[in-house]
């Protein structure tokens, strides 16, 4: 039974919905496809309680995807590889990951910072002042979100939002060092659209599943 990929996924989502109902968990309709896809990816029902969505973030990301100018920048090649490329092509969404770039490695070594932080700096330089609509996807290294927060403060993001078209941040790094701090820091930025996961859990697979859920929602529009 259920040997075809589409049948397996449909049955999995049915089971997830059934178990959530049995637990008495109710999820807002606009968030349900995202939460269920994360649970589908991880088989972890705690995400129904720990995923955080800032006001209007889902609508903001879908609007960006439909603009024809959206850019997804991931902190790892693993997160990038998990994103549905056909969906991105259909919507005209660009995808980038700078972590393996030679100039990023050199910058990290010279400045004594992580490659993830150096990659965020490159992202900022590349898209600042453009008409792109950037969505940053942080699924592994908390230093990426920490660096982004420092840049936003330094560049006075609240007053100069048009200079860097950052539309949203997906902040779901996993681990034990600076992970919770990075998530709390990114969520504390006023007027920044954020999806994050509270606590230590997360990962590149979680980040990719969130992006895919949002892409599928945009395609249905």
N, C-alpha and C positions, 0 to 999 in steps of 0.2 A: 504493500500500500504506500501511496505518496512517494513514488520513486522519481518523479519528474521534479526538477528544481522549483518550478513555480508552484507545484502542489505542496512540496515540502515547506516552502516559505509561507504559503497560505495557511497550512495546518499549524505551523509554528505560531503565527500571529493569532490564530483562533485560540490556541492553548494559552498564550500569554494573556489574552483578553479574559479568558475564563478564570485563570488563576488570580488576576488582578481583582476581578469581581468577587471572587471567593474571599479575598483578603480585605474586601471593603474599600479598596483603593479607587478613588475617582480622580481622573485626570482631565484637565480642560481639553475641550475638543480640538483646539488648534495646536495643542502640545502633544496630544496622544500619539500621532504617527511617529514623532521623534523619540519619545520615551519608549514606545514599544520596539522601535528598531534598535535602540541601544540595548534593551533587554534581550532582544533576539540575537544580537551580536555577542553578548556576554553571558547570557543565561543567569543574570544577576538582577533580582527584583528590587534590590535596594535603590537602584537608579530611579525608581518611581518616586522615591522620597528625597533623593539627594541632588537631582538635576535642578539647576537654578536658571531661570529665564528672566532677564530684565524686561520691563514693560515695552511691548511693541517690537521686541527683537526678531521674532519670527517674520512679522510683516516687513520689517526693514531688510532682512536678508533676502526674502523672496522678491521684493521690489528691486533689489540690486541685481539679482539673477536675471530678472526680466528686462533690465535696462540695456543689455547688450554691451555693457562696459564693465561687467563684474570681473574681479581678479581674486582667485583663491591663492593664498600664500601659506604653505604648511611649514612647520618646523622640522619635519622629518620626511625622508623619502618613503618611509613605511606608511605614514598617513596619506601621502600623495598617491601611493600605489593602490590604496583602498578606496579612493574616490572614483565613482563611476564616470569614466571618460566620455562615454557615449552621451550621457546626460549633459555633461559640460559642453560637448560639441553642439548638441541640439539647442542649448541656450546661449551659445557663444561665450561661455565662461573660460577665461584664461586660467591656467594653473602653473604655479611656480614653487620650487623649493631650492633655496640657496645654500643649504648646509654643506654641500659637497663642492662648492665653487672654490677655485684656488685663491681668489682674492679674499674670500671670507676666511679661509684657513690662515692666510698670511696676516690679515687684520687681527684675528683672534690671538695669534702668537705675539704680535707686536704690542697689543694692548693688554695682554694678560687676562683675557676674558674667554668665555666659552664660545664655540662656533655658533651656537644657537643665538647668543646675544649679538655676535657680529653679523649674523644673517638678518636679524631684525633691523640692525642699523642700515644694511644694504637695502632692505625693503623700503625703509623710510626714504633713503636717498633716491631710489629709483622712481617712486610713485608720487613723491611730494610735488605739488603743483600741477599734477595731471588731472584729467577728467575721469580717471578710472574710479571704480567703486570697490575698494579693497576689503576683503574679509580675511582676517588672520586666524589661522587654525593651529593651536598649540596643544599637541597631544602627548608630548613626551618631556621636554626640558622646561622646567619652571623658570630658568634664567631668561628664557625668551619673553615671557610675559612680564617679568620683573624689568627687563631692559626696555620693553615697550612702554611700561608705566613711567619709567624715568625720562624717556624721550617725550612722552606726552606732556609731562610736567615742564620739562625744559623748553619745549616749543610752545607752551601756553595753548594747549590743544583746545581748551574751552573757548578761547577768543579767536583762534585761527583755524577753525575746523575745515574751512574751504581749502586751505593750503595742503592738507593731507586728507584725501577722501577716505578715511577709515570708517567703514560702515558698521562693522561688528567684529567682535573677537570671540572665538570659541576656545575656552580655556579649560582643558581637561587633562593636564599632565598627571602622571602617575608616579608614586614613589614616597620617599620619607624625608628628604631634605628640601626645604623651602617650597614644597608642593602646596601645602595648605596656605602658607603665607602668600604665594603668588596668586592663588585663586581669590583670596580675600582682597588683595591689593587691586587686582583688575576689576573686581566687582564694586570697589569703592569709588571708582572714577565716575563722577557725575556726568550724566547724559551720554555715556558710552553704552552701546547695545552689546550685551554680553550673554552668552550661554556658558555656564560653568558647572562643574560637579563638586559639591562640597566634600571635604575630606581627602583622603589619600588616593582614592580610586580614580581611574581614568585610563588613558593610553591612546596610542595612535589608532587602534581599531575603533575605539569609542568615538574619537574625533571624526574619523571617516564615516562612521555610521550616522552621525548627526548631520554631516554635510550631505550625504546621500539622501537622507529623509527630506531635507530642505530642497534639494534639487528636484526630487520627485513631486513635492508639493508645488514647486514653481511650474513644472511641466504640465501639471493638471489645470493650471490657471487658464 
